[in-house]
Amino acid sequence: MLSTVFAAEAQFRLDSASRAREHAILGSIREHDEAITALAAAARTPIAVRRAVTWPRPIGVRLDLADSAAVCAPA
């Protein structure tokens, strides 16, 4: 009778340890998946593009403010 109880207790400890390892592995996998999802979400987040206040003009072109048309600069 004592050996039956001992065997049952040993099996319970073995099952408990196996279950604890499986829960730890599943938790690790879940954390890994959440980290991958967070990285993917961060990559999809649009980054604010800083626009230049002025834009480059070709050399030799100036803006004539009188008639507001671009004309070539005199050589």
N, CA, C and O atoms as CSV, one atom per row, in Angstrom:
chain,resi,resn,atom,element,x,y,z
A,1,MET,N,N,0.828,-1.194,0.000
A,1,MET,CA,C,0.000,0.000,0.000
A,1,MET,C,C,0.867,1.251,0.000
A,1,MET,O,O,0.561,2.215,-0.701
A,2,LEU,N,N,1.943,1.247,0.776
A,2,LEU,CA,C,2.827,2.405,0.856
A,2,LEU,C,C,3.504,2.669,-0.483
A,2,LEU,O,O,3.694,3.824,-0.864
A,3,SER,N,N,3.868,1.613,-1.195
A,3,SER,CA,C,4.513,1.809,-2.490
A,3,SER,C,C,3.545,2.416,-3.501
A,3,SER,O,O,3.967,3.172,-4.376
A,4,THR,N,N,2.267,2.100,-3.399
A,4,THR,CA,C,1.264,2.686,-4.297
A,4,THR,C,C,1.135,4.179,-4.048
A,4,THR,O,O,1.051,4.959,-4.996
A,5,VAL,N,N,1.119,4.584,-2.792
A,5,VAL,CA,C,1.035,5.999,-2.438
A,5,VAL,C,C,2.292,6.720,-2.890
A,5,VAL,O,O,2.218,7.821,-3.436
A,6,PHE,N,N,3.463,6.095,-2.661
A,6,PHE,CA,C,4.722,6.699,-3.080
A,6,PHE,C,C,4.743,6.873,-4.599
A,6,PHE,O,O,5.171,7.917,-5.092
A,7,ALA,N,N,4.292,5.877,-5.338
A,7,ALA,CA,C,4.276,5.955,-6.796
A,7,ALA,C,C,3.322,7.059,-7.269
A,7,ALA,O,O,3.626,7.777,-8.222
A,8,ALA,N,N,2.192,7.189,-6.616
A,8,ALA,CA,C,1.241,8.233,-6.988
A,8,ALA,C,C,1.817,9.621,-6.716
A,8,ALA,O,O,1.653,10.535,-7.524
A,9,GLU,N,N,2.487,9.774,-5.587
A,9,GLU,CA,C,3.106,11.064,-5.276
A,9,GLU,C,C,4.222,11.388,-6.265
A,9,GLU,O,O,4.346,12.531,-6.707
A,10,ALA,N,N,5.026,10.404,-6.612
A,10,ALA,CA,C,6.114,10.612,-7.573
A,10,ALA,C,C,5.537,11.013,-8.933
A,10,ALA,O,O,6.047,11.925,-9.583
A,11,GLN,N,N,4.478,10.331,-9.357
A,11,GLN,CA,C,3.850,10.662,-10.636
A,11,GLN,C,C,3.255,12.071,-10.598
A,11,GLN,O,O,3.332,12.800,-11.587
A,12,PHE,N,N,2.667,12.456,-9.473
A,12,PHE,CA,C,2.103,13.798,-9.330
A,12,PHE,C,C,3.200,14.851,-9.446
A,12,PHE,O,O,3.024,15.857,-10.134
A,13,ARG,N,N,4.340,14.623,-8.772
A,13,ARG,CA,C,5.449,15.586,-8.862
A,13,ARG,C,C,5.987,15.675,-10.277
A,13,ARG,O,O,6.300,16.762,-10.761
A,14,LEU,N,N,6.093,14.534,-10.940
A,14,LEU,CA,C,6.577,14.527,-12.313
A,14,LEU,C,C,5.616,15.298,-13.228
A,14,LEU,O,O,6.047,16.102,-14.054
A,15,ASP,N,N,4.324,15.046,-13.073
A,15,ASP,CA,C,3.323,15.753,-13.880
A,15,ASP,C,C,3.325,17.253,-13.581
A,15,ASP,O,O,3.190,18.070,-14.492
A,16,SER,N,N,3.476,17.608,-12.311
A,16,SER,CA,C,3.492,19.023,-11.933
A,16,SER,C,C,4.702,19.726,-12.532
A,16,SER,O,O,4.592,20.845,-13.033
A,17,ALA,N,N,5.856,19.068,-12.480
A,17,ALA,CA,C,7.065,19.668,-13.049
A,17,ALA,C,C,6.928,19.810,-14.564
A,17,ALA,O,O,7.303,20.834,-15.134
A,18,SER,N,N,6.394,18.785,-15.204
A,18,SER,CA,C,6.207,18.860,-16.669
A,18,SER,C,C,5.241,19.976,-17.033
A,18,SER,O,O,5.473,20.717,-17.989
A,19,ARG,N,N,4.167,20.097,-16.279
A,19,ARG,CA,C,3.171,21.140,-16.533
A,19,ARG,C,C,3.784,22.522,-16.322
A,19,ARG,O,O,3.517,23.444,-17.093
A,20,ALA,N,N,4.598,22.670,-15.288
A,20,ALA,CA,C,5.247,23.966,-15.030
A,20,ALA,C,C,6.199,24.335,-16.170
A,20,ALA,O,O,6.248,25.495,-16.581
A,21,ARG,N,N,6.964,23.351,-16.691
A,21,ARG,CA,C,7.857,23.615,-17.821
A,21,ARG,C,C,7.057,23.998,-19.067
A,21,ARG,O,O,7.432,24.920,-19.792
A,22,GLU,N,N,5.967,23.296,-19.310
A,22,GLU,CA,C,5.142,23.614,-20.482
A,22,GLU,C,C,4.541,25.010,-20.373
A,22,GLU,O,O,4.476,25.733,-21.367
A,23,HIS,N,N,4.107,25.391,-19.197
A,23,HIS,CA,C,3.558,26.737,-19.006
A,23,HIS,C,C,4.646,27.790,-19.216
A,23,HIS,O,O,4.389,28.841,-19.804
A,24,ALA,N,N,5.852,27.513,-18.738
A,24,ALA,CA,C,6.961,28.453,-18.932
A,24,ALA,C,C,7.298,28.593,-20.415
A,24,ALA,O,O,7.543,29.698,-20.897
A,25,ILE,N,N,7.310,27.479,-21.130
A,25,ILE,CA,C,7.609,27.527,-22.559
A,25,ILE,C,C,6.518,28.288,-23.310
A,25,ILE,O,O,6.810,29.126,-24.164
A,26,LEU,N,N,5.268,27.990,-22.986
A,26,LEU,CA,C,4.172,28.705,-23.653
A,26,LEU,C,C,4.203,30.199,-23.341
A,26,LEU,O,O,3.926,31.019,-24.216
A,27,GLY,N,N,4.537,30.560,-22.105
A,27,GLY,CA,C,4.662,31.975,-21.743
A,27,GLY,C,C,5.783,32.645,-22.512
A,27,GLY,O,O,5.649,33.788,-22.948
A,28,SER,N,N,6.898,31.928,-22.680
A,28,SER,CA,C,8.019,32.475,-23.440
A,28,SER,C,C,7.640,32.684,-24.903
A,28,SER,O,O,7.985,33.703,-25.502
A,29,ILE,N,N,6.933,31.722,-25.467
A,29,ILE,CA,C,6.489,31.851,-26.860
A,29,ILE,C,C,5.523,33.024,-26.997
A,29,ILE,O,O,5.600,33.785,-27.962
A,30,ARG,N,N,4.626,33.170,-26.045
A,30,ARG,CA,C,3.663,34.269,-26.078
A,30,ARG,C,C,4.382,35.618,-25.997
A,30,ARG,O,O,4.047,36.540,-26.740
A,31,GLU,N,N,5.362,35.739,-25.107
A,31,GLU,CA,C,6.126,36.994,-24.993
A,31,GLU,C,C,6.883,37.282,-26.280
A,31,GLU,O,O,6.953,38.429,-26.722
A,32,HIS,N,N,7.449,36.239,-26.880
A,32,HIS,CA,C,8.184,36.414,-28.128
A,32,HIS,C,C,7.257,36.919,-29.232
A,32,HIS,O,O,7.605,37.839,-29.971
A,33,ASP,N,N,6.073,36.310,-29.338
A,33,ASP,CA,C,5.107,36.742,-30.346
A,33,ASP,C,C,4.661,38.180,-30.108
A,33,ASP,O,O,4.505,38.944,-31.060
A,34,GLU,N,N,4.454,38.556,-28.850
A,34,GLU,CA,C,4.061,39.933,-28.534
A,34,GLU,C,C,5.166,40.912,-28.904
A,34,GLU,O,O,4.891,42.007,-29.394
A,35,ALA,N,N,6.425,40.518,-28.669
A,35,ALA,CA,C,7.545,41.389,-29.030
A,35,ALA,C,C,7.632,41.562,-30.545
A,35,ALA,O,O,7.873,42.667,-31.031
A,36,ILE,N,N,7.438,40.489,-31.284
A,36,ILE,CA,C,7.469,40.566,-32.746
A,36,ILE,C,C,6.327,41.455,-33.248
A,36,ILE,O,O,6.515,42.258,-34.162
A,37,THR,N,N,5.146,41.305,-32.647
A,37,THR,CA,C,4.002,42.131,-33.040
A,37,THR,C,C,4.270,43.601,-32.731
A,37,THR,O,O,3.928,44.478,-33.524
A,38,ALA,N,N,4.881,43.869,-31.578
A,38,ALA,CA,C,5.182,45.260,-31.219
A,38,ALA,C,C,6.200,45.863,-32.183
A,38,ALA,O,O,6.079,47.029,-32.561
A,39,LEU,N,N,7.208,45.077,-32.587
A,39,LEU,CA,C,8.194,45.579,-33.540
A,39,LEU,C,C,7.548,45.856,-34.899
A,39,LEU,O,O,7.861,46.852,-35.551
A,40,ALA,N,N,6.653,44.975,-35.314
A,40,ALA,CA,C,5.972,45.176,-36.591
A,40,ALA,C,C,5.080,46.414,-36.538
A,40,ALA,O,O,4.997,47.165,-37.509
A,41,ALA,N,N,4.417,46.625,-35.405
A,41,ALA,CA,C,3.570,47.811,-35.263
A,41,ALA,C,C,4.416,49.075,-35.264
A,41,ALA,O,O,4.014,50.091,-35.831
A,42,ALA,N,N,5.588,49.020,-34.629
A,42,ALA,CA,C,6.469,50.184,-34.609
A,42,ALA,C,C,6.993,50.486,-36.012
A,42,ALA,O,O,7.183,51.648,-36.371
A,43,ALA,N,N,7.224,49.444,-36.799
A,43,ALA,CA,C,7.713,49.649,-38.160
A,43,ALA,C,C,6.627,50.247,-39.043
A,43,ALA,O,O,6.931,50.973,-39.989
A,44,ARG,N,N,5.363,49.952,-38.746
A,44,ARG,CA,C,4.268,50.495,-39.545
A,44,ARG,C,C,3.904,51.911,-39.146
A,44,ARG,O,O,3.221,52.601,-39.903
A,45,THR,N,N,4.336,52.364,-37.985
A,45,THR,CA,C,3.999,53.704,-37.526
A,45,THR,C,C,4.677,54.724,-38.428
A,45,THR,O,O,5.898,54.690,-38.582
A,46,PRO,N,N,3.921,55.619,-39.021
A,46,PRO,CA,C,4.541,56.587,-39.922
A,46,PRO,C,C,5.448,57.555,-39.159
A,46,PRO,O,O,5.117,58.025,-38.071
A,47,ILE,N,N,6.560,57.825,-39.746
A,47,ILE,CA,C,7.517,58.767,-39.164
A,47,ILE,C,C,7.253,60.128,-39.793
A,47,ILE,O,O,7.125,60.245,-41.012
A,48,ALA,N,N,7.173,61.141,-38.964
A,48,ALA,CA,C,6.910,62.486,-39.466
A,48,ALA,C,C,8.071,62.925,-40.358
A,48,ALA,O,O,9.232,62.916,-39.948
A,49,VAL,N,N,7.734,63.299,-41.562
A,49,VAL,CA,C,8.749,63.744,-42.507
A,49,VAL,C,C,8.912,65.242,-42.357
A,49,VAL,O,O,7.948,66.002,-42.454
A,50,ARG,N,N,10.115,65.645,-42.126
A,50,ARG,CA,C,10.395,67.068,-41.958
A,50,ARG,C,C,10.654,67.674,-43.322
A,50,ARG,O,O,11.610,67.314,-44.008
A,51,ARG,N,N,9.818,68.568,-43.691
A,51,ARG,CA,C,9.947,69.233,-44.994
A,51,ARG,C,C,10.786,70.497,-44.838
A,51,ARG,O,O,10.738,71.177,-43.812
A,52,ALA,N,N,11.536,70.784,-45.860
A,52,ALA,CA,C,12.329,72.003,-45.857
A,52,ALA,C,C,11.397,73.199,-46.028
A,52,ALA,O,O,10.415,73.136,-46.768
A,53,VAL,N,N,11.716,74.278,-45.340
A,53,VAL,CA,C,10.899,75.480,-45.438
A,53,VAL,C,C,11.059,76.090,-46.826
A,53,VAL,O,O,10.097,76.604,-47.397
A,54,THR,N,N,12.243,76.036,-47.352
A,54,THR,CA,C,12.477,76.538,-48.705
A,54,THR,C,C,12.833,75.349,-49.589
A,54,THR,O,O,13.235,74.297,-49.092
A,55,TRP,N,N,12.687,75.516,-50.860
A,55,TRP,CA,C,13.026,74.446,-51.771
A,55,TRP,C,C,14.158,74.913,-52.664
A,55,TRP,O,O,14.283,76.109,-52.925
A,56,PRO,N,N,14.969,74.010,-53.129
A,56,PRO,CA,C,16.107,74.406,-53.959
A,56,PRO,C,C,15.627,74.879,-55.333
A,56,PRO,O,O,14.691,74.335,-55.918
A,57,ARG,N,N,16.305,75.906,-55.811
A,57,ARG,CA,C,15.983,76.411,-57.141
A,57,ARG,C,C,17.164,76.132,-58.049
A,57,ARG,O,O,18.304,76.097,-57.585
A,58,PRO,N,N,16.917,75.935,-59.325
A,58,PRO,CA,C,18.033,75.738,-60.264
A,58,PRO,C,C,18.920,76.982,-60.305
A,58,PRO,O,O,18.448,78.104,-60.121
A,59,ILE,N,N,20.177,76.768,-60.544
A,59,ILE,CA,C,21.126,77.887,-60.614
A,59,ILE,C,C,20.772,78.758,-61.815
A,59,ILE,O,O,20.532,78.249,-62.910
A,60,GLY,N,N,20.743,80.048,-61.607
A,60,GLY,CA,C,20.478,80.984,-62.685
A,60,GLY,C,C,19.002,81.341,-62.810
A,60,GLY,O,O,18.644,82.148,-63.667
A,61,VAL,N,N,18.156,80.777,-62.001
A,61,VAL,CA,C,16.736,81.111,-62.058
A,61,VAL,C,C,16.402,81.931,-60.827
A,61,VAL,O,O,16.761,81.558,-59.710
A,62,ARG,N,N,15.729,83.024,-61.024
A,62,ARG,CA,C,15.304,83.831,-59.891
A,62,ARG,C,C,13.816,84.090,-60.025
A,62,ARG,O,O,13.263,84.050,-61.124
A,63,LEU,N,N,13.188,84.351,-58.923
A,63,LEU,CA,C,11.759,84.613,-58.937
A,63,LEU,C,C,11.562,86.123,-58.998
A,63,LEU,O,O,11.964,86.851,-58.091
A,64,ASP,N,N,10.943,86.578,-60.067
A,64,ASP,CA,C,10.657,87.991,-60.213
A,64,ASP,C,C,9.355,88.271,-59.481
A,64,ASP,O,O,8.290,87.823,-59.906
A,65,LEU,N,N,9.436,89.003,-58.392
A,65,LEU,CA,C,8.273,89.227,-57.557
A,65,LEU,C,C,7.264,90.173,-58.192
A,65,LEU,O,O,6.110,90.205,-57.765
A,66,ALA,N,N,7.663,90.945,-59.202
A,66,ALA,CA,C,6.736,91.888,-59.808
A,66,ALA,C,C,5.598,91.159,-60.520
A,66,ALA,O,O,4.428,91.490,-60.323
A,67,ASP,N,N,5.935,90.172,-61.342
A,67,ASP,CA,C,4.866,89.448,-62.027
A,67,ASP,C,C,4.808,88.003,-61.551
A,67,ASP,O,O,4.089,87.187,-62.128
A,68,SER,N,N,5.546,87.687,-60.523
A,68,SER,CA,C,5.618,86.373,-59.892
A,68,SER,C,C,5.708,85.237,-60.900
A,68,SER,O,O,4.946,84.271,-60.858
A,69,ALA,N,N,6.664,85.388,-61.804
A,69,ALA,CA,C,6.974,84.327,-62.755
A,69,ALA,C,C,8.463,84.085,-62.705
A,69,ALA,O,O,9.235,85.027,-62.522
A,70,ALA,N,N,8.872,82.881,-62.858
A,70,ALA,CA,C,10.292,82.555,-62.829
A,70,ALA,C,C,10.921,82.974,-64.154
A,70,ALA,O,O,10.453,82.598,-65.228
A,71,VAL,N,N,11.967,83.743,-64.057
A,71,VAL,CA,C,12.671,84.176,-65.262
A,71,VAL,C,C,14.134,83.865,-65.078
A,71,VAL,O,O,14.609,83.706,-63.953
A,72,CYS,N,N,14.839,83.780,-66.166
A,72,CYS,CA,C,16.274,83.501,-66.085
A,72,CYS,C,C,17.008,84.756,-65.644
A,72,CYS,O,O,16.659,85.871,-66.033
A,73,ALA,N,N,18.021,84.555,-64.831
A,73,ALA,CA,C,18.811,85.688,-64.374
A,73,ALA,C,C,19.672,86.183,-65.527
A,73,ALA,O,O,20.121,85.395,-66.360
A,74,PRO,N,N,19.897,87.486,-65.569
A,74,PRO,CA,C,20.741,88.009,-66.668
A,74,PRO,C,C,22.178,87.543,-66.485
A,74,PRO,O,O,22.697,87.478,-65.371
A,75,ALA,N,N,22.792,87.227,-67.592
A,75,ALA,CA,C,24.162,86.694,-67.544
A,75,ALA,C,C,25.180,87.776,-67.476
A,75,ALA,O,O,26.377,87.495,-67.430
